[in-house]
């Protein structure tokens, strides 16, 4: 996995909480998860949005590694297409 550095879930969640404290998502927002890897940021967006009662923006996750995309798809996230 040359060049792949997984983002710890707690770090992804902290970053999402910081972002959403400044600019909470709205129902018509969309997120592009470029270099999505296994989907830690997409998962954090869903967790934080659910916990805070926020709208969950639609998302698109892209990555060049098909194994990472398969793992991301297996997370069962409802707001993002990988």
N, C-alpha and C positions, 0 to 999 in steps of 0.2 A: 504494500500500500504506500508507495512512494508519494510523499507530499501530503499525506492525510494525517491530520491532527484532530482527534475527536474533541468536541466541546463538552465539558462536564455539564450535566443537567442543571445543577445549582447555579453555575455561571450563566448559562443561557437564560434561566429564569430571572436572575438579577438584572441582566441586560434588558430583557423584555419589560420588567417592572419599571426600570428607569425610563425607558422610552415611553411607555404608556402613561407614566405619571406626568410627562410633559405634553403628550399628544395622544389621548385615548383614541382607539379605533372607532370609526363610524361604520354603519351598516354597508355603505357602498365602497369602502376601502378594499384594496387588493394588495397583497404582498408577494414579491418575487423573492424566493429563497434560492439565490444563485449559489452554486457550490454547496448545496444542501446537505451533502453527506448522508448520514442516516436519519436526519430530520430533528436534531435536538432543538433548534430554534422554533420550528413549526410546532413541536410538542409543547414547548414553553409558552408559545402564544395561546394555544388552546387551554392549557392549565391556568394561566394567569387570567385570561378572559373569562373562563368559567368561574374562577374563584372570586373575581371582582364584579361579576355581573355585566361585563362589557360585551359589545358586539364582537363577534369573531370575524375578522376580515377573510374573504376568500383568498386562497393562495395557490401559487404554482411553484413547485420545487424542481430544480434542474441540477443535474450533476453528470459528469462524464463517466462515472463508475457505475455500471449496472448493478453490481452487488450492493453498493450503498443505497441505490434507489429501491432495490427490493426490500432491504431492511427498513427503509423509511415507509414504504407502502405497508409493511407488516405491522406498523404501529397502530393502524386503524384510525388515523386522524380523519375527522369529518370535514375539515375546512380547506384541505389542500389536495391538489392533484400532483402526483410525482411522475 
